[in-house]
Structures are given as structure tokens and as C-alpha cells.
Amino acid sequence: MKPVYILSDNIISSLGFTTAENILSLEKGTIGIRTVNDPALYPGPVQLSLVDTDQLNVKFSEVLAIHAKKNPPESFTRLEKFFIISIHNGLKSHPVAPGNPRTLLVISTTKGNINLLENQYKIMFSHHRLYLWELGNIVAKFFGFSNPPIIISNACISGVVAIMTASRFLQSGAYDHAVVTGGDIASEFVISGFQSFQAISPEPCKPFDLNRTGLSLGEGCGTMVLSTHPGNTGAPCIRVAGAATTNDANHISGPSRTGEELGGAIRKAMLQAMVTPMEVGYISAHGTATPFNDEMESKAIEFSKLSAVPVNSFKGYWGHTLGAAGIVESVAATSSLRNNFLYRSAGFETPGVPAALNVVTVNQPAELKICLKTASGFGGCNAAILYQKD
Amino acid sequence: MADATQQSFIRKIKMDRIITSYSHLHDNKVIVNGRLIFYQENILKFADFVKTVFKQEQIVYPRFYKMDAISKLGFLAVELVLKEQTIDGYDRDTVGVVLCNSSSSLETDIAHNDTIKDRTAYFPSPSVFVYTLPNIVIGEVCIKNKIKGENAFLISESFNGRLLCDYVDELFNSKRVDACLCGWVEVLGNNCNALMVLVENQDDEKVNKSPGFNPVIFNEENLNFIMKHN
């Protein structure tokens, strides 16, 4: 099996348009979740982490100008702009050619261009744009990818599944390089749905805290450029060492009560990576801050004998970015590996989960070699992925 | 010489992966392992089609009536496959489910959107919203059959046997699954098309050795053949 290295990456969130901007915000402790009063998104005030629209359009014009030769003038949706800027930034520092037949594009999203169901967009964009494969075609065509993209839509584990899928096709030798990108926008569709579940916290979310009352929604996009050839950037090489998914087979909207199934995904990922619990130095948890998710996750971590390992959730900074979450959080987690630095789990004050966790409460340096990223979602799905620094 | 041996060895592994049971539901027809088990001359609405087949097959599962269209269709397709070939011999965390379609959950997305487009009648409902993700059908299938292994939902413009084979082959090659349900589950309006296959390793002792169907090799050609001609 071929090793799979992370060559470069990107995060677009409320905290910036590059990985560096986002990591700097984590270092400073800046939180991107705010009270938003926008009738286009929800009839009342709601906590959201939003990408700045003016900045988005400026950045997009810059990217468009660079690619203008290949692309006739066309309108792009908010999400398409996310993907295009993120891939552009992800590819900037590394010469992986989209047109190379050995390069694969994997896209993760839960809802794609779902805002196009709203009347205001119906005249601007063709109904076809609602189809996730059409979204994929638009992104692939923009950069001239020669292979049709693989599109993953698997609820909140989509991003991790996308990285895992790309890694597997690289490990098996089917491709040499992969661009993995995941994104979702904040939409009335999704906000109203989570509100109907009474799952949205009235203040910025507080993962693993005693007083957590729900999640905060966010929007964003993340990109990882993977290759079977290590880059020669001089920076430490980080590999995708193992990954797995499982299903709770229990409930479509509530997580397992025992955490055994997420524990199963962690066990399978560690087995593939040939890593023992003792070797895992850090966990980037799903940590949505809903009462049940965090409870389940604490049990899964205990079940996997990882209770002593430092753990954080990035959702306290930029909220739950759905189809982007698995990728943006993996990028942040691998930045921790690269920089030997752990970020405080924003929103956490008082331990509030049944199984003890070692939640990171202050930013701190730490010698790191292996980190675990977990995710769980509707439909009872769980995913675990391990990153290892060589 | 060594190369030739290795190549034939690799080919043998590929040959050994078989479809041991399949179902295909489309155009008022239901075909299971080459047999037409349901056909209705008059065009049925989707809801009536799946309900009639559900009743004819005497499946007892009250949860079925709560499901959205894709979940009903995928659930039914899996029940028909597993009626013919049991997966009882497997540890449930070694059984995978990999599904694909074109319109994701668009049918149910429109239903949820209808509950929020009018501010004077704003009634988003969790029981609709939860189905606005395509992988919920995988959750339903896993709940019914206690399947806990690898799961993934992929999106493709049209039926793509190659994508499904590539994805599932990799799961078998890397020993992540011993058996896998794999298929296409598409519903939009009254048009539906579901193709579900059970993939197993021929030489695995856990395979039920008296299936009601003469297994065929699991590959792109056979998936496309079933889709076109059955």
C-alpha cells in the first residue's frame, strides 16, 4: 500500500481565506460565531459563523482574473466561489496539475447549492445547479480536471469520508494525486431545520462543557492536496495513516448511547495505521456541543482507551461547517501536528460529559506525532482518521 | 514469468468477488434475481408502487411508513435482496453499504423548503428535515439489518457501475468488508430506479452456499447489464 502525504491545504471560514489566517485566529483565540439578524437566513436572531461576503467577492475576482483565459464569463454561486477560491489557494503552493490524468478530485458537501431553491436565485441560476454532480462539474471544469470528480454526500462525516476515499484510491495506486475539497454554505434551509430540532445554541456553542445547549452553524470550505509522493517543501511530512467509517444501526437523528460504533471506527483506523492508543498524541473531536453528541463521543474516546489524550473541538471557533467540517478541522489538526502546538477548545469551561476527557483549556506547545480526527452524523454514521508526522 | 503468475493471481481475486443476490425496482416492475416478482400495467404513483410491493412481500416493519421516498425505495430493495440471500453468517461490522444516486435528497429537500418559504406559514419539521440527506437511507438499512460496517453515499449524474465497483472493490481488497450491499437508489417525483446487489467473496465460508440465484461476477459490465436488461 502506498503512503499518502498531505502536500498543501486551505481553510475558508469566518476567520479567513487561508490556512495561515485561520490558524493565526486560533492562536489569538478569535471566535467567528456572532449573533446574526438577517431575514434572508432566519426570521429571528441566530448564532452563525459566516464568511464575509464582500471579502469573498474580492478574493473571487482575483482568482477569476488568474483563470480568466480558460473560463468564459459566468455567474457562480456562493458555494462555487468557496470551492474555487479554496482549491486555487490549496494548489498555489504545490504543483499538482488538475489536468493530469493521474490526479483525482473528490468533493464533499451535504447540501450543495441548496439556496437555489429560494425564489431570488431561480432566475439567476439553472435548476441543474441544485444537483451535486453539476456543482462538481462546474468546479472540475473551472480548473480543467481531466477526471470526473467523485462526490461524497454523507451528512456530517462527508469531509472525512472524502479524505478517506481519496487516500484509498491513492493507496491502491489508482491515482497519484488528489485534490480533496469540502464545503457548505449557511442557508435558511439548514438553519430552519436545525432550529426545528431545537439543536442550535442561543450563544456560541460550548463543546464538551457542562452548560452546552446545542451547536452553532457555520459555513466554509476546506481543501487538502494529497499525493503518493512526499513534497519537498522542507516542512515535516504528514501522512494519512488510517481511516474507517462505521454505522450505529441505532437511530437516524440521534447518536449511539454507548459510543461503541464510533469506537469501532477509531479501532479500525488505528489497526490500519498500526498505531496503539499510547501513540496518539492529540484528538480533534467532532464536538458539536449538542448534549448527545458530546456524551457519545466521550464514551467512544474512553472505549478506545484514549481518555488521557488532549482533545479539542474547533466548532467553538467557526461553528459546524457540515460538509466542510471534516476537512477544515483536519487541516487545523494537521497544523497542530506540524507546529507542535495545541489550541484551546473554545467554549469549554466546566467538564460536562459522562466519560472523563482531557480537554485542552489553554493554547500550549506539545510534542506531537500522531493525531486522530473523528466525526459523526445523521444517519448514524461515524468516521475516524489518523494523521501521522514522519 | 513471475509477472504473468502475479497477474493471473490478481485476476483470480477479482473473479472471486460475486453478486449473490440482486433486486431492481423501476417502471412499476420489480425483478429479483432474474425473476419478475411484481408488475403493474397501470402506471402507479411512487408511493403506491412501494406500498404495494411492501405489502405483497409481507414485510412487517411499521417504521417503513415514516420514511421518505428514497429511504422507502432503498429499504425495499435491500429487503428483497436479503430475503434471497442471508448475511447472518457475518459479523455485522464487516458488512458495508455503499449507495449512489443523481438527485441526492432533492425530493425531500423540496418538501422541507415548502415548510419555510412562506413566513406566515413557517413550520419546518424535524421528521422531514432529517431526511434531507441522501445517506439517511443507509441509516435505515443499517438499523433494520443491524449492519455496522463501512458506509458511503456517492453522487453521480447517471448510473455509474464503474464508480460503485471501484469503491466497493477497494473495500474488499483492503479487507474492510467481507460483504457489501451496493447500489443505485434514485427517486424524483414518480420516477424511481433502484438497483441493489449483495457482493460477497466466493470462497468465504460465511457465504450462504444455497442461494436462489446462480452468482455472477461483481464487475462494471454485470452491473450495467442488470441495470439495462433486468
Interface residues (C-beta under 8 A of the other chain):
Chain A: M1 P43 T110 K111 G112 I114 L117 E118 N119 L130 Y131 L132 W133 E134 G136 N137 I150 I151 I152 S153 N154 A155 V161 T165 R168 F169 Q171 S172 A174 E188 F189 S192 G193 F194 Q195 S196 F197 A244 T245 T246 N247 D248 A249 N250 H251 I252 S253 E261 G264 K268 Q272 G377 F378 G379 G380 C381
Chain B: R92 D93 V97 S102 S103 S104 L106 D109 I110 H112 N113 T115 I116 K117 R119 Y122 P124 S125 P126 F129 V130 T132 L133 P134 N135 I136 I138 G139 E140 C142 I143 N145 K146 I147 K148 G149 E150 N151 A152 F153 L154 I155 S156 E157 L163 D166 Y167 E170 N173 S174 R176
